[in-house]
Amino acid sequence: MDDDLPCLMYLLAYDDSVEGPYDRARTRLLVRAATLVDLAARGRPGEDGGRDWKRLVRRRRRRTLAEVEDRLVAAGVLTVRAPRTPFGSRRATVTDRATLAAVRVRVSEALHGDVPVTELPVADAALLALAAAGGIRPVVSRRDRKTYRARIDACTDSLAALAPGLDRAVRTLPTTMIAGQGGMGGG
């Protein structure tokens, strides 16, 4: 699971107090974006030749999140229970605390470390860029976003080397998240 970006992104967004991602709608988009970054890193930019990343991030995000949860369950990292109500969300519990801690340390080292961004593993740079864009404060606090803005921007910029426009899609994730929740007429 070391380089399964969607699973690692899910774990970064996990919050014990809500038995799942801290914000399920945001996490759907982050996990979907991580899936696209993973495809681009493997040389398979996906549908449409990878031209319209924003649309691809919003596409199939619910199913992608459920598939990632299922992969984490199969790996023994997560248990999932059915929702309490017909319209509720699945409830998840991380059973492998060491994996959860390891991914958070990995991203913290990417943010606070002295390794140049150009030498960071692609997965670490991508996870840092996504966590910052997604506003995952336990991973990248507001203070960290200000203090390490140049480093976060460099990690985001590095995504363009994987596929043109992918960096812009990650930069616009906050707006996409608002639109995806109906705040700007998106759906």
N, C-alpha and C positions, 0 to 999 in steps of 0.2 A: 504494500500500500504506500510505499515511500513516495512514489510519483503519481499516484492517482489523484490528480488535482481536484476533481469534483468532490471526492470523499474528504480530502484534506480541507477544502473550503467549507464543507458542511461542519466539520469538527471545529473549525475556527469560529463559526457562527453559533455553535451549540451553547445553550444556557441551561444550567441545572434547574434554576428556579421555575422555568416554564416547561421543563421536560421536552426539550427540542430546541430548534433554532430560536434565537432571541427575537426574531421577526421573520415569520415564515414566508411572507410575500417577498421581502428583500432577499432572503436566503435562496428562494427559487431562482431569482435573477442572478445572484452571485454564483450559484452552483452551475447554472446554465452557461454563464460567461466562462467559468473555469473549464467546463466541458469544451467550449470552443477554443480556448487557449490550448488545452491539451491536444485537440485535433490539429491545430495549427502547428504546434511544436513537433508533432509527428508527421508533418508534411501533408496533412489532409484537411484543408480549410473548410470542408463541408459544402453544403448546398450553395448555389449561386456563385460558385467560385470564391466565396468569402467576401463578396463586394459589400453586402448590406449587413454588417455585423449587428447593428442595433436591432434590426428585425429578427435576426437569428437568435439574439439573446432572449428576446421576448417569446419566441416560439417554443412550444412544448415544455415550458418551464415546470409545470406541475408534475408532469410525467417524469421529467428528468430528476426532480427532487425525490420522488417516490423510488425511482430506480437506484439512486445513490443510497437512500436509506436501506433499501433491500441489500445492496452490496455490502454495506457496513454490518448489517445483521449477519450475512453469510460469512463475513470475515471474523465474526465474534467480537466486534467492537461496540455494537449497539443492540439493544432490544427495543422492539416497537410494539406498542399496544394500540388496539383500535380506539377510535375517538369515543368520548363519553356520550356525545349527542350525535344525532344524524348529520349535523352541519359542522361538527367539531373537527379538529385536526388530530392526526395520529400523535400519540405521545411516545417519546423516545427517551431512553436512558443509556448513557455511555457506560458500558461495562468494562471497557479497557481504558482505565484512567491514564495509564502510561502512554498510550498512543495519543490521547488528547493532550497531555502535557508536552509530549515531544513535538507535536506540530506547532503548538504555541511558542515553545522555546525556539524552534527553527525560524519562525517569522520574526520573533523578537530579536534574534541574532542578526537576521537580514536587515532589520531596521536600525538597531543600535550598534552593530558590529563595524569593524574598520575595514572589512573586505570590500574592495571597490565593486560597484554595482556590475561592472562589466565581467567580473569574475564570479558573481553569484550564480548558483544553479538557476536555470530558467524557471523551474517550479517555485523556488523561493521568491524570486523577483515578482513573479505573477501573483503569488499568494499575498505578498505585501501590497502590491498595487490594488488588488481586489478588496482586501480587508480595509484599506484606506478609503477607497471609493465607496465601499458599502457601509462605512461608518461603524465598523465593529470596534467600539470603544475599549473593550477589555484587551484588544490586541493592538490597536493604534488609537491612543487617546487623542483628545483635541490638542493637548500640549505637544504630543509627539507629531501630530500632523503639521503644526506650525514649526516646531524645531527642526524636523527632518523633511521639510517640504521638498527640498532639492533632491534628496535621496529617493523619496517616494515618486517624484516626477521622473527621475532617471529610470526607476524600475518600470513605471508605466510606459515611458518612451521605448524601453527595450522590447516591448510587445510588438512594435511596428516591424521589427526585424523578422518576426515570425510570420506576419501577414499584414500587408498595408491596411491601415484603418482600424486595426484591432486596438491600438492604443487610444484612438478617439472614442471607440465604443466603451472602453473602460472608464475614460474620463467623463463620459456623459451618463454613466450608470446612476448617479444620484437623481438626475432628471428623469431617466427611464424608470426608476423606482417610484418616483412621485406619480408619473403618468400611468404606470402599471397598477397603481392603487386607486386610480380614478381621480387623482388630484389635478390633472391637467387634461382631462377628457380621454385618457388612454384606457385600455382595458385589458 
